Amino acid sequence: MTDFRSRRQVLRSGVALGSLTVAGCLDGSGDTDESSNTTNGRSDNTTSPNSSDPDGTDEPEQTMIDRWPMYRYDAQNTGFVDVEPPRENVGKLWNLDIGTSINSNPVVDGKTVYLRDAEGTAYAIEEGEVLWSEALGGEQVKVSPAIVEDLLIVPHSEGLFALNRADGSEEWSYSTPEVPTELTVTEELVIFADESDIIHCVKAGNSQEQWTKEPTVDRTGFVGAPAVLDGDAYIRQSPPVDAEFGQIVKIDLESGYIRSAVTENEYFGWAISVHESGIYTGGDGVFAFDLDGNKMWEYSTGNKVKSVPVITHNRVFGVEEHITEPKIHALDRESGDLHWTRGINMFTPPAPVVFGDLIVFGEGGEKRIAAYSVDEFDLEWEIDEDFDTFLDPSVSNGEIFFLSDKGSVFSIGEK
C-alpha cells in the first residue's frame, strides 16, 4: 500500500478534545457465526430503527440516540432515528462559519460534530467551537467521514485517513486507485467502493485489507454506499453501456464472496437501504425486493429517485428529483401503497431524515429548515436560514446538525 502522508499539510487550532467514550459500536458483521450477529447487524446501545416486526406494529421502546456515526445513520442506510424529536421553542443553538465550502455530510458523537470541507480539512466542532482541524489536502471529495470507536475515518482523493478523534493525529492511511465513494462502517470494518470500479473492505483498527472485489463480468462498477445486513454488504453494480437493467449484489463481509441479490429488466438503483423485510432502492421510482431478490412492489414516478430511501417501522420515503417540482413520496413499507405525495421547494433535494414522527430537511427554495409530520406532511416548525443548498442533516442528543454548502455549521434543538 502506498503511503501518501507526505502530501499532507497539517493545521491545528483550538483545544484538543478530551478522551471520548463511544456510546456504542455498530455491527461486527464480519463474523460468520450466526449466533454472534445482532438484529440488523447492530451491537450498540441505541435502538435499532428497524427492529420492529415486519408488519411495523411492534415498535421498540424509544431511547436516546447520542451518535450519528456514518452516512445515513446506520449500516443499513435507513436515515431514521426512533426518538422524540424537538417540538417546543425550536431554534438555532449555535452556528459556526468555517470559511470554506462543504460538500459532504456531518457525523456526530454526543455533541461533537465531525466534517470534511471541500479543501480536504477535517474538523471536530463542539457547540460552535473548533476543537481541532487537520488539513489532508487532495482534490475535492464529496464523501462523508465515519466514526469507528476512537477513530474518524476521513475520505481523501487517494484513499482514506484514520484520525484520532481526541486530537486529529493520524493513526493510519489506506490508498485507493481512485476517489472513494460513501463509506459504511461496522465496529470492525470500513466498506466502500472507489471510482476505479473496485469495492474495498478494510479493518478499521489498522487498515489491513480484508478483501477487494471488482465487478462481476458484465458490469462496469459499484455505485453508492454499501448497506450491511446479517453479515452481507449490499451494493448496486452499474449496467454495461448497452444494457438497460440494474443489479444489486451482496458480498460476504468475512470472505468477500460475491453473488447476485437482485437483477431486474429495468433501470434502477442509485443507492439502497436494507431492512430485515427487504431491499429498497430508487431509480425510475421506488422499488422493494425481498432478501431473495423477488420484487415485492414498485412505485413509479415521473422523474428519477436518486437519494437513499428512508426506512421507518412502516414507511419508505423516496425523494423524486425535478429541476422545478421535486416531491417526497411516503409509501407503505410492506405493500408500496401511496400514503401521501407532497411537493417540496428545493434546488438540490437532499435525502431527508426521519426523527421520531417528523421528517426533517433543509428546504433551499424557501431558505429554511423545516420539520413535517410523517403522517400527513403537516408543517410542525420551521427556521429561516439564508442558504440555497443544505446538506443531509444528522441527529444526536436531541439536536439536528446541518451544514450548508457555503461553509456554515449549525445545531437546531429545543432552547
Legacy VTK file of the C-alpha trace (Angstrom):
# vtk DataFile Version 3.0
C-alpha trace
ASCII
DATASET POLYDATA
POINTS 415 float
0.000 0.000 0.000
1.376 3.387 -0.977
1.823 5.833 1.887
0.708 9.328 0.866
1.249 11.111 4.176
3.977 13.280 2.618
1.266 15.041 0.578
-0.397 16.468 3.651
-0.248 19.855 5.306
-1.237 19.836 8.959
-3.243 22.617 10.577
-4.315 22.547 14.194
-6.482 25.026 16.045
-8.307 25.217 19.365
-8.042 22.932 22.346
-7.593 19.197 21.891
-10.730 17.229 22.500
-10.629 15.208 25.701
-10.989 11.492 25.837
-14.238 10.383 24.207
-16.291 7.447 25.325
-18.104 5.793 22.472
-21.670 5.210 23.460
-21.839 2.075 21.372
-20.416 0.407 18.297
-22.045 -0.644 15.089
-22.114 -4.195 13.984
-19.269 -6.638 13.662
-20.851 -8.357 10.716
-17.570 -9.873 9.600
-18.452 -12.764 11.913
-19.874 -15.755 10.085
-21.180 -17.312 13.295
-24.877 -16.546 13.021
-25.270 -16.645 16.781
-22.950 -13.652 17.101
-24.915 -11.447 14.701
-27.268 -8.997 16.357
-30.529 -7.774 14.858
-29.848 -5.849 11.642
-26.116 -6.182 12.193
-26.013 -3.783 15.140
-24.370 -4.139 18.531
-24.676 -0.658 20.011
-26.821 0.579 22.851
-29.098 2.686 20.690
-32.405 1.319 19.494
-32.161 -0.219 16.057
-34.553 1.810 13.906
-35.714 -1.296 12.093
-36.013 -3.811 14.897
-39.798 -3.919 14.737
-41.811 -6.784 13.377
-42.109 -6.742 9.565
-45.702 -5.509 9.778
-44.478 -2.395 11.549
-46.749 -2.866 14.598
-44.207 -3.935 17.223
-42.269 -0.709 17.694
-39.344 -0.757 20.139
-39.181 1.437 23.206
-37.625 4.790 22.359
-34.172 5.555 23.766
-31.788 8.472 23.377
-29.728 8.453 20.195
-26.381 10.001 21.063
-24.374 9.414 17.904
-24.741 9.527 14.118
-21.603 7.661 13.053
-21.900 7.429 9.258
-23.711 8.487 6.129
-27.477 7.837 6.583
-27.017 6.985 10.292
-26.568 3.201 10.336
-25.084 0.392 8.294
-28.496 -0.266 6.726
-28.682 3.345 5.363
-32.107 3.875 6.966
-31.838 7.610 7.762
-34.254 7.052 10.670
-33.871 7.523 14.432
-36.745 6.391 16.645
-36.553 9.039 19.364
-38.636 12.001 20.461
-37.855 14.994 18.206
-37.652 18.630 19.302
-41.111 20.246 19.247
-41.371 23.305 21.501
-39.374 26.524 21.204
-37.182 25.025 18.456
-34.381 27.242 17.253
-30.713 27.532 16.415
-28.483 26.594 19.344
-25.186 27.626 17.759
-23.646 28.489 14.410
-20.107 28.444 13.027
-18.811 29.611 9.649
-15.636 27.675 8.842
-14.748 29.969 5.966
-14.731 27.407 3.174
-17.303 25.406 1.225
-18.553 22.000 2.353
-19.765 19.213 0.076
-20.246 16.210 2.395
-22.450 15.413 5.381
-21.566 15.592 9.099
-21.171 12.739 11.580
-21.723 13.258 15.288
-20.795 11.714 18.623
-22.641 13.289 21.533
-22.422 16.997 20.808
-19.197 16.813 18.801
-19.627 17.273 15.044
-17.025 15.937 12.609
-16.876 17.009 8.983
-14.630 17.336 5.952
-14.611 20.550 3.931
-14.176 20.843 0.166
-10.477 21.676 0.540
-9.679 18.457 2.406
-9.587 19.668 6.017
-11.210 17.548 8.741
-12.775 19.302 11.744
-14.008 18.432 15.212
-16.516 21.065 16.394
-18.403 21.249 19.666
-21.072 23.851 20.443
-19.696 26.195 17.808
-16.021 25.903 18.793
-13.323 24.221 16.687
-11.612 21.620 18.878
-9.101 20.676 16.202
-8.675 20.743 12.449
-6.413 18.686 10.224
-5.594 19.627 6.629
-5.290 16.494 4.490
-5.158 18.174 1.081
-6.004 16.375 -2.130
-8.762 17.014 -4.617
-12.380 17.647 -3.658
-14.205 14.571 -2.386
-17.982 14.647 -1.890
-17.936 11.826 0.637
-18.785 11.896 4.351
-16.406 10.783 7.114
-17.352 7.991 9.521
-16.795 7.209 13.197
-15.425 3.856 14.367
-14.731 3.801 18.118
-11.985 6.398 18.777
-11.220 6.924 15.077
-12.562 9.333 12.479
-12.269 7.742 9.021
-11.838 10.565 6.505
-12.113 10.008 2.730
-9.355 11.515 0.596
-8.972 11.759 -3.172
-6.390 8.956 -2.964
-7.851 6.794 -0.211
-8.643 7.065 3.489
-7.105 8.636 6.590
-7.915 7.394 10.085
-7.547 10.234 12.594
-7.589 10.022 16.368
-10.805 11.741 17.429
-9.161 13.214 20.534
-6.673 15.428 18.692
-6.832 14.749 14.930
-3.493 12.931 14.801
-3.110 10.298 12.108
-3.422 6.644 13.067
-3.209 5.086 9.589
-3.781 5.705 5.878
-5.052 3.465 3.098
-4.547 4.124 -0.622
-7.048 3.501 -3.416
-6.612 3.757 -7.206
-9.333 6.421 -7.444
-11.599 8.589 -5.269
-13.678 6.681 -2.665
-17.463 6.761 -2.651
-19.599 6.810 0.520
-18.345 4.761 3.474
-20.275 2.236 5.526
-18.728 1.097 8.806
-19.219 -1.667 11.341
-17.413 -1.991 14.670
-14.501 -3.655 12.839
-14.725 -2.838 9.141
-14.904 0.014 6.637
-16.650 -0.928 3.368
-16.663 1.377 0.348
-16.209 1.498 -3.422
-13.948 3.764 -5.450
-14.227 5.315 -8.884
-11.887 2.707 -10.391
-14.790 0.218 -10.023
-13.355 -1.663 -7.039
-15.057 -2.262 -3.688
-12.850 -2.439 -0.594
-13.292 -3.948 2.858
-10.682 -2.703 5.338
-10.184 -3.402 9.027
-10.918 -0.185 10.875
-8.336 -0.712 13.600
-5.243 -0.962 11.416
-6.187 -0.522 7.701
-5.464 -4.188 6.951
-7.258 -5.213 3.781
-9.975 -7.782 4.404
-10.685 -8.115 0.671
-11.200 -6.136 -2.544
-13.535 -7.039 -5.379
-14.016 -5.974 -8.977
-17.463 -6.019 -10.611
-18.826 -9.260 -11.993
-18.005 -9.864 -15.630
-20.868 -7.946 -17.309
-20.816 -4.886 -15.042
-18.942 -1.600 -15.039
-18.642 -0.537 -11.409
-20.192 -0.102 -7.962
-22.477 2.794 -7.027
-23.472 4.335 -3.696
-22.908 3.441 -0.075
-22.942 -0.275 0.746
-25.790 -1.361 3.022
-24.972 -4.055 5.577
-27.377 -6.696 6.888
-26.686 -10.055 8.566
-23.037 -10.265 7.547
-23.524 -9.193 3.924
-22.828 -5.882 2.189
-25.400 -4.971 -0.473
-24.396 -2.565 -3.244
-25.548 -1.664 -6.724
-23.485 -2.581 -9.792
-23.744 -0.343 -12.844
-25.041 -1.940 -16.039
-22.937 -2.094 -19.208
-23.322 0.892 -21.523
-25.537 -1.046 -23.936
-27.767 -2.573 -21.215
-30.852 -1.191 -19.504
-31.078 -3.294 -16.389
-29.693 -2.879 -12.919
-28.202 -5.323 -10.472
-27.645 -5.371 -6.725
-25.052 -7.776 -5.380
-24.356 -8.957 -1.861
-20.847 -9.652 -0.627
-19.986 -11.766 2.399
-18.079 -9.488 4.787
-15.851 -12.278 6.044
-14.765 -13.891 2.783
-15.598 -11.345 0.073
-17.686 -13.952 -1.754
-19.923 -12.038 -4.176
-23.259 -13.133 -5.628
-26.315 -11.534 -7.176
-29.030 -10.258 -4.861
-31.374 -8.524 -7.349
-31.444 -8.370 -11.156
-34.290 -6.622 -12.958
-35.036 -5.887 -16.603
-35.318 -2.177 -15.961
-33.035 0.602 -14.862
-32.937 1.180 -11.133
-30.752 1.657 -8.161
-28.519 4.611 -7.399
-28.357 3.891 -3.700
-30.004 1.320 -1.482
-31.172 0.743 2.055
-31.918 -2.627 3.620
-34.198 -3.956 6.314
-34.952 -7.430 7.631
-38.046 -7.271 5.393
-36.220 -6.398 2.172
-34.067 -4.226 -0.072
-35.221 -0.718 -1.053
-33.832 1.390 -3.876
-34.646 4.244 -6.209
-34.436 4.695 -9.960
-37.443 5.286 -12.196
-39.444 5.214 -8.976
-39.063 3.365 -5.678
-38.531 -0.402 -5.672
-38.742 -3.058 -2.945
-37.351 -6.595 -3.136
-37.283 -9.370 -0.607
-33.907 -10.700 0.524
-34.126 -13.460 -2.102
-34.301 -10.851 -4.863
-38.007 -11.163 -5.665
-39.821 -7.913 -6.379
-42.332 -7.092 -3.652
-43.582 -3.832 -5.171
-42.681 -0.781 -7.196
-43.971 2.764 -7.162
-43.431 4.642 -10.424
-42.535 8.331 -10.518
-42.205 10.754 -13.386
-38.568 11.505 -12.576
-35.567 9.769 -11.023
-35.342 8.858 -7.354
-31.605 9.020 -6.672
-31.254 9.543 -2.933
-31.303 6.648 -0.479
-34.882 5.697 0.536
-35.570 6.379 4.214
-36.955 3.328 6.060
-39.027 3.550 9.239
-41.148 0.986 11.086
-43.891 1.053 8.469
-42.948 3.613 5.809
-40.497 4.161 2.986
-39.791 7.743 1.882
-38.416 8.451 -1.589
-37.412 11.845 -2.992
-38.274 12.411 -6.648
-35.858 14.821 -8.304
-37.009 17.550 -10.665
-35.494 20.909 -11.556
-38.625 22.852 -10.521
-41.034 20.357 -8.880
-39.263 17.807 -6.654
-41.506 15.672 -4.436
-41.414 13.418 -1.414
-43.429 10.187 -1.592
-44.494 8.358 1.589
-45.135 4.691 0.856
-46.240 1.709 2.908
-43.129 -0.355 3.591
-44.805 -3.722 3.049
-47.230 -3.022 0.184
-45.819 0.063 -1.562
-49.218 1.758 -1.355
-49.019 5.539 -1.516
-49.699 7.297 1.779
-49.059 10.823 0.503
-47.093 12.824 -2.056
-46.021 16.408 -1.404
-44.079 18.920 -3.443
-41.013 20.464 -1.810
-39.156 23.654 -2.680
-35.532 22.599 -3.105
-32.942 23.382 -5.731
-30.919 20.255 -4.898
-33.091 17.737 -2.998
-31.123 16.008 -0.225
-32.108 12.778 1.446
-34.218 13.803 4.461
-34.028 12.189 7.879
-36.957 10.947 9.921
-36.605 11.987 13.556
-39.295 10.163 15.528
-42.554 11.176 13.844
-41.105 14.163 11.961
-39.403 14.278 8.572
-36.722 16.980 8.571
-34.710 18.603 5.778
-33.331 21.884 4.526
-35.716 23.476 2.022
-33.377 25.648 -0.026
-36.032 27.177 -2.241
-37.771 28.536 0.866
-34.437 29.269 2.599
-35.446 27.406 5.719
-35.101 24.247 7.815
-38.473 22.522 8.025
-39.983 19.659 10.034
-43.187 17.983 8.849
-45.303 15.236 10.375
-44.728 11.869 8.728
-48.455 11.079 8.843
-49.862 13.948 6.800
-46.863 16.168 5.981
-48.216 18.987 8.127
-45.634 21.659 8.931
-44.605 21.325 12.594
-41.908 24.021 12.787
-39.557 25.978 10.559
-36.410 28.072 10.983
-35.328 30.663 8.438
-31.813 30.173 7.050
-30.450 32.183 4.129
-28.970 29.295 2.135
-29.938 27.832 -1.210
-28.410 24.404 -0.557
-28.420 22.333 2.629
-26.637 19.020 3.016
-28.229 15.963 4.647
-28.757 16.532 8.386
-27.534 14.350 11.263
-29.110 13.751 14.663
-27.618 13.268 18.139
-28.684 14.020 21.725
-31.960 15.584 20.629
-30.245 18.056 18.296
-30.225 18.246 14.499
-26.940 19.225 12.878
-26.928 20.905 9.493
-24.271 22.055 7.047
-24.707 24.453 4.161
-22.571 24.240 1.051
-21.316 27.770 1.845
-19.474 26.598 4.970
-21.959 27.138 7.783
-22.267 24.509 10.534
-25.153 24.805 12.975
-27.253 22.941 15.513
-31.030 23.089 15.935
-32.936 21.952 19.004
-35.178 22.996 21.866
-33.855 26.160 23.510
LINES 1 416
415 0 1 2 3 4 5 6 7 8 9 10 11 12 13 14 15 16 17 18 19 20 21 22 23 24 25 26 27 28 29 30 31 32 33 34 35 36 37 38 39 40 41 42 43 44 45 46 47 48 49 50 51 52 53 54 55 56 57 58 59 60 61 62 63 64 65 66 67 68 69 70 71 72 73 74 75 76 77 78 79 80 81 82 83 84 85 86 87 88 89 90 91 92 93 94 95 96 97 98 99 100 101 102 103 104 105 106 107 108 109 110 111 112 113 114 115 116 117 118 119 120 121 122 123 124 125 126 127 128 129 130 131 132 133 134 135 136 137 138 139 140 141 142 143 144 145 146 147 148 149 150 151 152 153 154 155 156 157 158 159 160 161 162 163 164 165 166 167 168 169 170 171 172 173 174 175 176 177 178 179 180 181 182 183 184 185 186 187 188 189 190 191 192 193 194 195 196 197 198 199 200 201 202 203 204 205 206 207 208 209 210 211 212 213 214 215 216 217 218 219 220 221 222 223 224 225 226 227 228 229 230 231 232 233 234 235 236 237 238 239 240 241 242 243 244 245 246 247 248 249 250 251 252 253 254 255 256 257 258 259 260 261 262 263 264 265 266 267 268 269 270 271 272 273 274 275 276 277 278 279 280 281 282 283 284 285 286 287 288 289 290 291 292 293 294 295 296 297 298 299 300 301 302 303 304 305 306 307 308 309 310 311 312 313 314 315 316 317 318 319 320 321 322 323 324 325 326 327 328 329 330 331 332 333 334 335 336 337 338 339 340 341 342 343 344 345 346 347 348 349 350 351 352 353 354 355 356 357 358 359 360 361 362 363 364 365 366 367 368 369 370 371 372 373 374 375 376 377 378 379 380 381 382 383 384 385 386 387 388 389 390 391 392 393 394 395 396 397 398 399 400 401 402 403 404 405 406 407 408 409 410 411 412 413 414
